[in-house]
């Protein structure tokens, strides 16, 4: 689990967007985005890592859902900007 996991939980509870810095394998560099936190999921309860799900409203259509392993995330910070979950249509996460 990421050291900033508490930031993620607080963002979900307060409906705050997250300033997210992560490593993009496609671009081979670190990117910073203002994202909506969606979910944290562990496929295996024994695995301390997992995946974080974010919605990037500024990304191109078809690339807005970010699924990042803990190892890809540099840090998360709460932003002052809030969101209304009703404003986002997010596909079911499996």
Phi and psi restraints in degrees (value plus and minus 20) as a CYANA .aco file:
   2 UNK   PHI     -90.7   -50.7
   2 UNK   PSI     126.9   166.9
   3 UNK   PHI     -83.4   -43.4
   3 UNK   PSI     -48.0    -8.0
   4 UNK   PHI    -109.0   -69.0
   4 UNK   PSI      -2.9    37.1
   5 UNK   PHI     -78.0   -38.0
   5 UNK   PSI     -57.1   -17.1
   6 UNK   PHI     -82.0   -42.0
   6 UNK   PSI     -53.7   -13.7
   7 UNK   PHI     -83.9   -43.9
   7 UNK   PSI     -62.7   -22.7
   8 UNK   PHI     -81.2   -41.2
   8 UNK   PSI     -67.4   -27.4
   9 UNK   PHI     -81.6   -41.6
   9 UNK   PSI     -64.3   -24.3
  10 UNK   PHI     -83.6   -43.6
  10 UNK   PSI     -59.8   -19.8
  11 UNK   PHI     -82.5   -42.5
  11 UNK   PSI     -61.5   -21.5
  12 UNK   PHI     -83.7   -43.7
  12 UNK   PSI     -66.0   -26.0
  13 UNK   PHI     -85.0   -45.0
  13 UNK   PSI     -59.3   -19.3
  14 UNK   PHI    -115.9   -75.9
  14 UNK   PSI     -19.4    20.6
  15 UNK   PHI      35.9    75.9
  15 UNK   PSI      25.0    65.0
  16 UNK   PHI    -122.2   -82.2
  16 UNK   PSI     121.5   161.5
  17 UNK   PHI     -93.7   -53.7
  17 UNK   PSI     139.5   179.5
  18 UNK   PHI    -134.4   -94.4
  18 UNK   PSI     116.5   156.5
  19 UNK   PHI    -107.1   -67.1
  19 UNK   PSI      90.5   130.5
  20 UNK   PHI    -132.1   -92.1
  20 UNK   PSI     106.4   146.4
  21 UNK   PHI    -134.1   -94.1
  21 UNK   PSI     105.7   145.7
  22 UNK   PHI    -165.4  -125.4
  22 UNK   PSI     141.4   181.4
  23 UNK   PHI    -108.9   -68.9
  23 UNK   PSI     103.6   143.6
  24 UNK   PHI    -116.0   -76.0
  24 UNK   PSI      91.3   131.3
  25 UNK   PHI     -84.2   -44.2
  25 UNK   PSI     -54.3   -14.3
  26 UNK   PHI     -83.1   -43.1
  26 UNK   PSI     -59.3   -19.3
  27 UNK   PHI    -122.7   -82.7
  27 UNK   PSI     -25.5    14.5
  28 UNK   PHI      33.9    73.9
  28 UNK   PSI      23.8    63.8
  29 UNK   PHI    -177.9  -137.9
  29 UNK   PSI     148.0   188.0
  30 UNK   PHI    -105.1   -65.1
  30 UNK   PSI     118.0   158.0
  31 UNK   PHI    -142.1  -102.1
  31 UNK   PSI     130.8   170.8
  32 UNK   PHI    -141.9  -101.9
  32 UNK   PSI     108.0   148.0
  33 UNK   PHI    -154.6  -114.6
  33 UNK   PSI     132.4   172.4
  34 UNK   PHI    -115.4   -75.4
  34 UNK   PSI      91.6   131.6
  35 UNK   PHI    -145.9  -105.9
  35 UNK   PSI     138.7   178.7
  36 UNK   PHI    -113.0   -73.0
  36 UNK   PSI     105.9   145.9
  37 UNK   PHI     -95.2   -55.2
  37 UNK   PSI     117.8   157.8
  38 UNK   PHI    -133.8   -93.8
  38 UNK   PSI     -80.4   -40.4
  39 UNK   PHI    -180.1  -140.1
  39 UNK   PSI     132.6   172.6
  40 UNK   PHI    -135.3   -95.3
  40 UNK   PSI     114.8   154.8
  41 UNK   PHI    -159.9  -119.9
  41 UNK   PSI     114.5   154.5
  42 UNK   PHI    -133.2   -93.2
  42 UNK   PSI     100.6   140.6
  43 UNK   PHI     -93.4   -53.4
  43 UNK   PSI     -46.3    -6.3
  44 UNK   PHI    -148.2  -108.2
  44 UNK   PSI      97.5   137.5
  45 UNK   PHI     -78.1   -38.1
  45 UNK   PSI     -43.6    -3.6
  46 UNK   PHI     -97.9   -57.9
  46 UNK   PSI     -39.5     0.5
  47 UNK   PHI    -104.9   -64.9
  47 UNK   PSI      99.8   139.8
  48 UNK   PHI     -97.2   -57.2
  48 UNK   PSI     -36.3     3.7
  49 UNK   PHI    -103.9   -63.9
  49 UNK   PSI    -184.5  -144.5
  50 UNK   PHI     148.0   188.0
  50 UNK   PSI    -185.1  -145.1
  51 UNK   PHI    -143.4  -103.4
  51 UNK   PSI     119.4   159.4
  52 UNK   PHI    -124.7   -84.7
  52 UNK   PSI     119.5   159.5
  53 UNK   PHI    -134.8   -94.8
  53 UNK   PSI     110.7   150.7
  54 UNK   PHI    -153.5  -113.5
  54 UNK   PSI     136.2   176.2
  55 UNK   PHI    -132.9   -92.9
  55 UNK   PSI     102.3   142.3
  56 UNK   PHI    -124.5   -84.5
  56 UNK   PSI      75.7   115.7
  57 UNK   PHI     -85.7   -45.7
  57 UNK   PSI     -37.5     2.5
  58 UNK   PHI    -109.5   -69.5
  58 UNK   PSI     -29.8    10.2
  59 UNK   PHI     -95.5   -55.5
  59 UNK   PSI     144.6   184.6
  60 UNK   PHI     -83.9   -43.9
  60 UNK   PSI     129.9   169.9
  61 UNK   PHI     -76.3   -36.3
  61 UNK   PSI     115.6   155.6
  62 UNK   PHI      73.2   113.2
  62 UNK   PSI     -31.8     8.2
  63 UNK   PHI    -143.8  -103.8
  63 UNK   PSI      -5.7    34.3
  64 UNK   PHI     -98.4   -58.4
  64 UNK   PSI     -47.7    -7.7
  65 UNK   PHI    -103.3   -63.3
  65 UNK   PSI      97.4   137.4
  66 UNK   PHI    -123.6   -83.6
  66 UNK   PSI     106.5   146.5
  67 UNK   PHI    -138.3   -98.3
  67 UNK   PSI      91.6   131.6
  68 UNK   PHI    -145.5  -105.5
  68 UNK   PSI     112.5   152.5
  69 UNK   PHI     -95.0   -55.0
  69 UNK   PSI     137.0   177.0
  70 UNK   PHI     -75.9   -35.9
  70 UNK   PSI     -54.5   -14.5
  71 UNK   PHI     -88.3   -48.3
  71 UNK   PSI     -36.5     3.5
  72 UNK   PHI    -111.5   -71.5
  72 UNK   PSI     -31.1     8.9
  73 UNK   PHI    -117.0   -77.0
  73 UNK   PSI     104.7   144.7
  74 UNK   PHI    -101.9   -61.9
  74 UNK   PSI     -70.7   -30.7
  75 UNK   PHI    -185.9  -145.9
  75 UNK   PSI     142.9   182.9
  76 UNK   PHI    -148.8  -108.8
  76 UNK   PSI     123.2   163.2
  77 UNK   PHI    -159.6  -119.6
  77 UNK   PSI     119.0   159.0
  78 UNK   PHI     -87.3   -47.3
  78 UNK   PSI     117.4   157.4
  79 UNK   PHI    -120.4   -80.4
  79 UNK   PSI     149.8   189.8
  80 UNK   PHI    -103.1   -63.1
  80 UNK   PSI     -29.7    10.3
  81 UNK   PHI    -105.9   -65.9
  81 UNK   PSI     111.8   151.8
  82 UNK   PHI    -123.0   -83.0
  82 UNK   PSI     152.3   192.3
  83 UNK   PHI    -159.0  -119.0
  83 UNK   PSI     136.8   176.8
  84 UNK   PHI    -129.1   -89.1
  84 UNK   PSI      97.0   137.0
  85 UNK   PHI     -73.5   -33.5
  85 UNK   PSI     -48.6    -8.6
  86 UNK   PHI     -87.1   -47.1
  86 UNK   PSI     -37.2     2.8
  87 UNK   PHI    -100.6   -60.6
  87 UNK   PSI     -27.9    12.1
  88 UNK   PHI    -141.0  -101.0
  88 UNK   PSI     109.6   149.6
  89 UNK   PHI    -122.7   -82.7
  89 UNK   PSI      88.5   128.5
  90 UNK   PHI    -134.2   -94.2
  90 UNK   PSI     107.7   147.7
  91 UNK   PHI     -81.8   -41.8
  91 UNK   PSI     133.5   173.5
  92 UNK   PHI     -80.9   -40.9
  92 UNK   PSI     114.5   154.5
  93 UNK   PHI    -115.1   -75.1
  93 UNK   PSI     111.3   151.3
